[in-house]
């Protein structure tokens, strides 16, 4: 037994490449193994058996004689039911496309300028829409390349056998389905037979390392996927599901779409659902239910065959989801009516894509003129005739069913039956012409000195022909250029359709755009379920409102939650909220920051009017007292009050009233400086003078208890000196403060910053904190407390000799006022009107303190001076000795009262 061989390669690479490298399941690999073993182990005696078996296994093929033979692969029949390779006839995808090849061959053979003196023939096979069946059929194309050694075979008469040499196929036009083309391409590349497909669009076939002899006149699905992604983005969708029929076409199309969408960004895949090859009952209902798990993803990218598309629409209708899903269909849907028959309401608004094409008028005339008489070369035409006209042809010895109409043979396509040119007819013609032009260029280069097929083209070398095919560039049957890139792919040119039911004379597919490397989509012409013109949504999350940031959902870049930038935050970008600077607040929509308004205490504010009015009254009263004292400067009451200290004390009271207006005035460097200076100075002057007075009285009467010698420093000059020394401490402290921290203004944005930013205000004020205010007043408070202590100690001194008791009452009242001041001042720290309340509280407290001192010490004297002048007369002068004796008697009388004795003595001081 002698093994068969084929040239130019051995079969060992065939085994490794097809069996070990083929990416299918194990059953398919075992099938490959059996096929390869049958090829490798052919013996001379078995050649005829295999040939006979092959002819029996492929009972139908079309043979068109010619100088050069082209192969053709077409899905004449659908996939057969279980156990059978072939099923029902496919009129459009099968017969129309196959007739397009015959039409193209007729046109080429009748063209004197294209392949002159060369006739193209054909061997056309039926793939039955099944990849494994198509592979077995394609063995016909490689028979001529397998050389059999028949030297040991003899006929019965001893003569060597005469074996008919099969025709040599130089190139194959086909196949239709990508899965079939992939299967066939694996074997054709080993025998270096170029293959040109008219419908296979799987991106996998663009791999020039694995499918180097494969070319196609239709663009790959990677272009289609890009076009579909551009459509999704143009519609404003970012959240879609994908639906694919199991197999190379559906899965590779969806994979291409998902890969491109990941690389481009902006579109997320909610669900990626696969339709099984053999779906079970209820499978499509489960698919619809699964798609509804992400109901926001209304857009569905669908790469599926016609049957699957139809069943998906039926399942959606059963689920009462009319108008919910927004389908974007690939070219397998295209502009076909069969998938949407009686399901138009479910398909309304579907956007589909088809390689750019045109109806070939010449083919229409050719095909509509076909009849049983003039088309005998098409062995499947009788079957097509019966199916198209729904009649039955009579055959010798075969009885016709009485219920069936008999075919007369006079029927006419397009007249007695409906006819519409199948969409891929143009590409079939272009594929045949691509091979013809390549052969023409080869003949011109290799056989320039002769016409017809010369020795240099006999046989036609496959790799050289491939180079010529890849180099063609001509205007195709539709007027568009036909050319291939380095991977054998045609350029991407698509028409975009939408199925519409309203606003047109008839429902159907309407062209709404084109795609040639970029999308041109007419959104105004689009309409959706119910004729709605507004673009529907297919998004995971709606855009956030101004002032809201996106909080992304982990793992899904198109899904997010919207969170308001609250408080004093504004939207920095779509993902970030940022805090406004301290001197700013967010605008109402929280997309930016704006300056915070600056306020100050206005003169027309109630918080300013009341203190100012009280201070003005105080100033008038103080001025009245001063004028009265000056006018009656030498009268006994004025002299007895201690003129020198009285004027000092009244000056302090006047300054206390005056500070109110500085506290209300608009802050500035000068105003702030005078606030620091006068805020504590007026009180320091007032209480220094009071302290000096009470201390003088206390020392006089305490000294009188022990001796008649007067105490030191009781003269008016000494009293003034002591007073100014006490005042200088306050002045010195203020000037030290000036040196350490020069007076200046600040805008406090933290004091009035409530939760609602619209109410936020910056407060213009002097740089004086609450603590510095207490420090400024602390010395005056010490003087006040000390003065109060002396007033308490001097409370039992006879009132005819001193002012101790009025001063005491004034100090008691003042202490009460300032004790009330503290909780009010510091208790309003959290109030939104803190500055106004504190300023008003401070000024009113100081005004009340000054008013108490003025009212207790000087108003009675002024009253006597002005209204009872008869009491303002000189009395007998008392010597210091008399004062001391009076103090001594007062002390003695007090002791006797404590011992229960009462002595009556005449008043010797009268």
Buried (B, 14 or more C-beta within 10 A) or exposed (E): EEEBBBEEEEBEEBBEBBBEEBEBEEEBBEBBEEBBEEBBEBBBEBBBEBBEEBEEEBEEBBEBEBBBBBBBBBBBBBBBEEEEBBBEBBBBBBBBBBBBBBBBBEBBBEEEEBBEEBBBBBBBBBBBBBBBBBBBBBBBBBBBBBEBBBEEBEEEEEEEEEEEEBBBBBBBBBBBBBBBBBBBBBBBBBBBBBBBBBBBBBBBBBEBEBBBBBBBBBBBBBBBBBBBBBBBBBBEBBBBBBBBBBBBBBBBBBBBBBEBBEEEEEBBBBBBBBBEEEBEEEBBBEBBEEBBEBEBBBBBBBBBBBBBBBBBBBBBBEBEBBBBBBBBBBBBBBBBEEBBEEBBBBBBBBBBBBBBBBBBEEBBEBBBEBBBEEBEEBBBBBBBBBBBBEBBBEEEEEEBEEEEEEBEEEBEBEEBBEBEBBBBBBBBBBBBBBBBBBBBBBBEEBBEEEEEBEEBBEEBBBEBBBEBBBEBEBEBBBEBEBBBEEBBBBBBBBBBBBBBBEEEEEBBBBEBBBBBEEBEBEEEBBBBBEEBEEBBBBBBBEEBEEBBBBEEBEEBBBBBEBEBBEBBBBBBEEEEBBBBEBEBBBBEEBBBBEEBEEBBBEEEBEBBBBBBEBBBEBBEBBEBBBEBBEEBEEBBBBEEBBBBBBBBBBBBBBBBBBBBBBBBBEBBEEBBBBBBBBBBBBBBBBBBBBBBBBBBBBBBBBBBEEEEEBBEEBEEEEBBEBBBEBBEBBBEBBEEBEEEEEBEBBBBBEBBBEEEBEEBBBBBBBBBEEEBBEEBBEBBBBBBBBBBBBBBBBEEBBEEBBBBBBBBBBBBBBBEBBEEBEEBBEEBEEEBBBBBBBBBBBBBBBBBBBBBBBBBBBEEBBEBBEEEEEEBEEEEEEEBEBBBBBBBBBBEBEEEEEEEEEEEEEEEBE
